[in-house]
Amino acid sequence: MKKTLITGITGQDGSYLAEFLLSKGYEIHGLIRRASTFNTERIDHIYVDPHKPKARLFLHYGDLSDAEQISNIVYNIKPDEIYNLGAQSHVRVSFDIPEYTGNSTALGTARILEAVKRSGNNSKFYQASSSEMFGTSPSPQNENTPFCPRSPYACAKAYAFWMVKNYRDGYKIFASNGILFNHESPRRGETFVTRKITRGISSILAKKQDYIYLGNLEAKRDWGYAPEYVETMWKILQQDKADDYVIGTGQSHSIKEFLKEAFSYVGLNWKKYVKIDPRYFRPTEVDYLIADTRKANKKLNWTPKVTFRDLVKIMVDADMRKSGLEPIGEGDKIIKIKFTNRWWGAD
């Protein structure tokens, strides 16, 4: 049975990845931060008491800022694979807390790589890199596109990316970067713009709020469906050689387009319910990101099934259900049609 360590296991990607790897027969070890309240709701449905014989999911308290604890966990677990998904991942927030963002997102990666090197384990390492690293570089962006980061978050991710390459070249560690473009789901954090929109719509329909407050509506992103993306993380570590891959859909849509699609799905005019708030504008913006995925298409057989319109419907339906409303249902039908062997849990 293969062992894996996942940082950020309680997040969107971490929870989907844990489900997927459990379906593959892995023993999962997740790094979580100790807090005064429980923050494991995304993985509660797959958690089994670790004292029971069939338990294959184990949680360990730790933090990416604590090099000693990371070293201890890597040394004691001896994981076959490590997926570093932990980070301060909110781009707008990174402008407010740049030092913390760098400590967790950039230096946290270096700490894990150093722990792998010192442990002597042959652990394969996956780094969750980000399309935000490309910044203002011309689109479409691929593995050879130069980075031009436009936020503390993107700068931290660029540092982590290059550390992965340096440890791969210098110490022969199997370390790969997955440069993932935006990927969303019903498990996306509620402060991220797509979830803010779909959750806001359900609250408006439930008469719990009147408006959604947003910033720049013209920014264009390559948006995909998170469960599909975590499977590519696994595929990247199953390759014969470590390498770096751009993962996306090859299509780009603005936030305004997301708004139109989501509100149209529930029969509302978005202009009546959206207000612009300068607080949500970034000091420096990334205008246009779109993935050139030819390398992943060829080597990983990467072909996303969920379209932009599909994604919007899936997320709106899920948030309507969470608000106690009857979902329209098209999002549920999409999942059933396109994923007959659905491995992830109910959202």
C-alpha positions in Angstrom: 0.0 0.0 0.0 1.4 3.4 -1.0 1.7 6.1 1.5 1.1 9.8 0.7 1.5 13.0 2.7 -0.9 15.9 1.7 -0.4 19.4 3.0 -3.5 21.5 2.8 -5.7 18.4 3.0 -8.6 20.4 4.5 -8.8 22.7 1.5 -10.7 22.3 -1.8 -7.9 20.4 -3.7 -6.6 18.5 -0.7 -10.0 17.0 0.1 -10.7 16.0 -3.5 -7.1 14.5 -3.8 -7.6 12.6 -0.6 -10.8 11.0 -2.0 -9.1 10.2 -5.2 -6.1 8.5 -3.6 -8.3 6.6 -1.2 -10.0 5.2 -4.3 -6.6 4.1 -5.5 -5.9 2.2 -2.3 -3.4 4.7 -0.7 -2.8 5.3 3.0 -3.3 9.1 3.4 -1.5 11.3 5.9 -2.7 14.9 6.1 -1.0 17.9 7.6 -3.5 20.2 9.4 -3.0 23.3 11.6 -4.3 23.1 15.2 -7.1 25.6 15.8 -9.7 26.3 18.5 -12.5 25.2 16.1 -12.8 22.3 13.7 -11.9 23.0 10.1 -12.1 19.5 8.7 -15.6 19.7 7.2 -14.4 19.0 3.6 -12.9 15.6 4.7 -15.3 14.6 7.5 -17.2 12.3 5.1 -14.1 10.2 4.4 -12.6 10.3 7.9 -12.5 7.0 9.9 -11.4 6.6 13.5 -7.6 6.0 13.1 -7.8 3.3 15.8 -10.1 1.2 13.6 -8.5 -1.6 11.4 -9.8 -0.2 8.1 -8.6 3.4 8.7 -6.4 4.8 5.9 -6.7 8.5 6.6 -4.5 9.9 9.4 -4.2 13.6 10.4 -1.1 15.2 11.9 -0.9 18.6 13.5 1.8 20.8 11.9 2.4 24.0 10.1 4.5 24.9 7.0 6.3 27.4 9.1 7.6 24.7 11.4 10.7 23.1 9.8 11.3 20.7 12.7 7.8 19.3 12.7 7.8 18.9 8.9 11.1 17.0 9.1 9.7 14.7 11.8 6.6 13.9 9.9 8.4 13.2 6.6 11.0 11.1 8.4 8.5 9.1 10.5 5.8 8.5 7.8 8.3 7.8 4.9 5.7 8.7 2.3 6.0 7.4 -1.3 4.4 10.7 -2.5 4.1 14.2 -1.1 1.6 16.7 -2.4 2.2 20.2 -1.3 -1.1 21.9 -1.6 -0.8 24.0 1.6 -0.4 27.8 1.3 -1.9 31.2 2.0 -3.7 30.9 -1.3 -5.9 34.0 -1.6 -4.3 36.5 -4.0 -6.0 39.6 -2.8 -5.2 38.8 0.9 -1.6 38.3 0.0 -1.3 42.1 -0.5 -2.4 42.5 3.1 -0.1 39.8 4.7 2.8 39.5 2.3 5.3 38.3 4.9 3.0 35.5 6.1 2.3 34.6 2.5 6.0 34.2 1.7 6.6 32.2 4.9 3.9 29.6 4.2 3.8 29.6 0.4 7.4 30.0 -0.5 9.5 28.9 2.5 7.0 26.2 3.4 7.9 24.5 0.1 11.6 24.8 0.8 11.2 23.3 4.2 9.4 20.2 2.8 12.0 19.8 0.0 14.8 20.0 2.6 13.1 17.5 4.8 12.9 15.1 1.8 16.5 15.6 1.1 17.6 15.0 4.7 15.4 12.0 5.3 17.0 10.0 2.5 13.5 8.8 1.5 12.8 8.4 -2.2 9.6 10.4 -1.9 8.1 11.9 -5.0 7.2 15.5 -4.5 4.4 17.5 -6.2 4.3 21.2 -5.9 1.0 23.1 -6.5 2.2 25.9 -8.6 -0.1 28.6 -10.0 -0.9 30.4 -13.2 -0.7 33.6 -11.2 3.1 33.3 -11.7 2.6 34.3 -15.3 1.1 37.7 -14.5 1.3 40.0 -17.5 3.2 37.5 -19.7 1.6 37.2 -23.2 -1.1 34.5 -23.5 -1.6 31.6 -24.0 0.9 30.6 -21.3 2.8 27.3 -21.3 5.8 25.7 -19.6 8.2 28.0 -21.4 6.4 31.3 -20.8 8.4 33.6 -18.5 7.0 34.5 -15.1 5.9 38.1 -14.4 4.2 37.8 -11.0 1.9 40.6 -10.0 1.1 39.8 -6.3 2.9 38.6 -3.2 1.2 35.3 -3.6 2.5 34.9 -7.2 6.0 35.9 -6.1 5.9 33.3 -3.4 4.7 30.7 -5.8 7.5 31.6 -8.3 10.1 31.1 -5.5 8.6 27.7 -4.7 8.6 26.7 -8.4 12.3 27.4 -8.8 13.1 25.7 -5.5 11.5 22.6 -6.9 13.6 22.7 -10.0 16.7 23.4 -8.0 16.2 20.4 -5.7 15.3 18.2 -8.7 18.5 19.2 -10.6 20.8 19.5 -7.6 19.8 16.6 -5.4 18.0 14.3 -8.0 14.8 14.4 -6.0 11.7 13.5 -8.0 10.1 16.9 -7.7 7.5 18.2 -10.2 5.5 21.4 -10.6 1.8 21.4 -11.7 1.1 24.9 -12.9 -2.6 24.8 -12.4 -4.9 27.5 -13.8 -8.0 28.5 -11.9 -10.0 25.5 -10.8 -13.3 25.7 -8.9 -15.9 23.6 -7.3 -18.6 23.7 -4.6 -15.7 23.3 -2.1 -14.0 26.5 -3.1 -13.5 28.9 -0.2 -16.3 31.3 0.2 -14.1 34.4 -0.2 -12.9 33.4 -3.7 -14.8 35.2 -6.4 -16.5 32.3 -8.1 -17.9 30.9 -4.8 -18.7 34.4 -3.7 -20.9 34.8 -6.7 -22.7 31.4 -6.5 -23.1 31.6 -2.8 -24.4 35.2 -3.1 -26.9 34.1 -5.7 -28.3 31.4 -3.4 -28.5 34.0 -0.5 -30.3 36.4 -2.8 -32.8 33.8 -3.8 -33.3 32.9 -0.1 -33.9 36.6 0.7 -30.9 36.6 3.0 -28.9 39.4 1.1 -29.6 42.0 -1.5 -26.3 42.5 -3.3 -23.0 40.9 -4.1 -20.0 43.3 -3.8 -17.1 42.6 -6.2 -14.0 44.3 -7.7 -12.6 44.1 -11.2 -15.1 42.3 -13.4 -12.9 42.4 -16.6 -10.2 40.0 -15.4 -10.1 36.9 -17.5 -9.2 33.5 -16.2 -9.0 29.9 -17.5 -11.5 28.2 -15.2 -11.8 24.4 -14.8 -13.4 21.9 -12.4 -11.2 21.0 -9.3 -11.9 17.2 -9.1 -10.5 16.8 -12.6 -7.4 18.8 -11.7 -6.4 16.7 -8.7 -6.3 13.6 -10.8 -3.7 15.3 -13.0 -1.6 15.9 -9.8 -1.5 12.1 -9.3 -0.7 11.5 -13.0 2.3 13.9 -12.8 3.9 11.8 -10.1 3.3 8.6 -12.0 5.5 9.7 -14.9 9.0 8.1 -15.4 10.7 11.4 -14.9 9.9 14.5 -12.9 8.8 17.5 -14.9 6.6 20.6 -15.0 3.2 20.8 -16.6 0.6 23.5 -17.3 -2.9 22.3 -16.5 -6.0 24.2 -17.7 -8.9 24.1 -20.2 -7.5 26.3 -22.9 -10.4 28.7 -22.7 -10.7 32.0 -20.8 -13.7 33.9 -19.5 -14.1 37.1 -17.6 -15.6 37.5 -14.1 -18.4 39.4 -15.8 -19.1 36.3 -18.0 -19.2 34.1 -14.9 -21.7 36.5 -13.4 -23.9 36.5 -16.5 -23.9 32.7 -16.8 -24.6 32.2 -13.1 -27.4 34.7 -12.8 -28.9 33.7 -16.1 -29.1 30.1 -14.9 -31.4 31.1 -12.1 -33.4 33.6 -14.3 -32.0 36.9 -12.8 -30.4 40.0 -14.3 -26.9 40.2 -12.6 -26.8 44.0 -13.0 -29.6 44.4 -10.5 -27.7 42.6 -7.8 -24.0 43.4 -8.2 -22.2 46.4 -6.8 -18.5 47.4 -7.3 -16.5 48.0 -4.2 -13.0 49.5 -4.6 -11.8 47.4 -1.6 -11.8 44.3 -3.8 -9.4 45.7 -6.5 -5.8 44.5 -6.3 -3.0 47.0 -6.3 -1.6 45.2 -9.4 -3.9 43.1 -11.6 -3.5 40.2 -13.9 -5.7 40.8 -16.9 -5.7 37.7 -19.0 -4.7 34.1 -18.3 -5.3 31.1 -20.6 -3.5 27.8 -20.6 -1.6 26.2 -23.5 -1.9 22.6 -22.4 -0.4 20.8 -25.4 2.3 19.1 -23.2 -0.2 17.9 -20.6 -2.5 16.7 -23.4 0.2 14.6 -24.9 2.1 13.3 -21.9 -0.7 13.1 -19.3 -3.6 12.5 -21.6 -5.2 15.6 -20.1 -8.6 16.3 -21.6 -11.0 18.1 -19.2 -14.7 17.1 -19.4 -16.4 19.9 -17.5 -16.9 23.1 -19.5 -17.1 26.6 -18.2 -20.9 26.6 -18.4 -21.0 23.1 -16.7 -18.9 24.4 -13.9 -21.2 27.4 -13.2 -24.3 25.2 -13.1 -22.6 22.7 -10.7 -21.6 25.4 -8.3 -24.9 27.3 -8.3 -26.8 24.0 -7.7 -24.6 23.1 -4.8 -25.0 26.5 -3.1 -28.7 26.5 -3.6 -28.9 23.2 -1.9 -26.7 24.5 1.0 -29.1 27.4 1.4 -32.1 25.0 1.7 -33.4 25.8 -1.8 -34.4 23.3 -4.5 -31.5 23.2 -7.0 -32.3 23.6 -10.7 -30.6 20.3 -11.2 -28.7 20.7 -14.4 -25.4 20.7 -12.5 -26.2 17.4 -10.9 -27.1 15.9 -14.3 -23.8 17.0 -15.8 -21.9 15.2 -13.1 -23.9 12.0 -13.6 -23.5 12.1 -17.4 -19.8 13.0 -17.5 -18.6 11.0 -14.6 -20.2 7.6 -14.5 -17.5 6.3 -12.2 -17.6 9.3 -9.9 -15.0 8.8 -7.2 -15.4 12.0 -5.1 -18.0 12.4 -2.3 -21.1 14.4 -2.3 -20.7 18.1 -2.0 
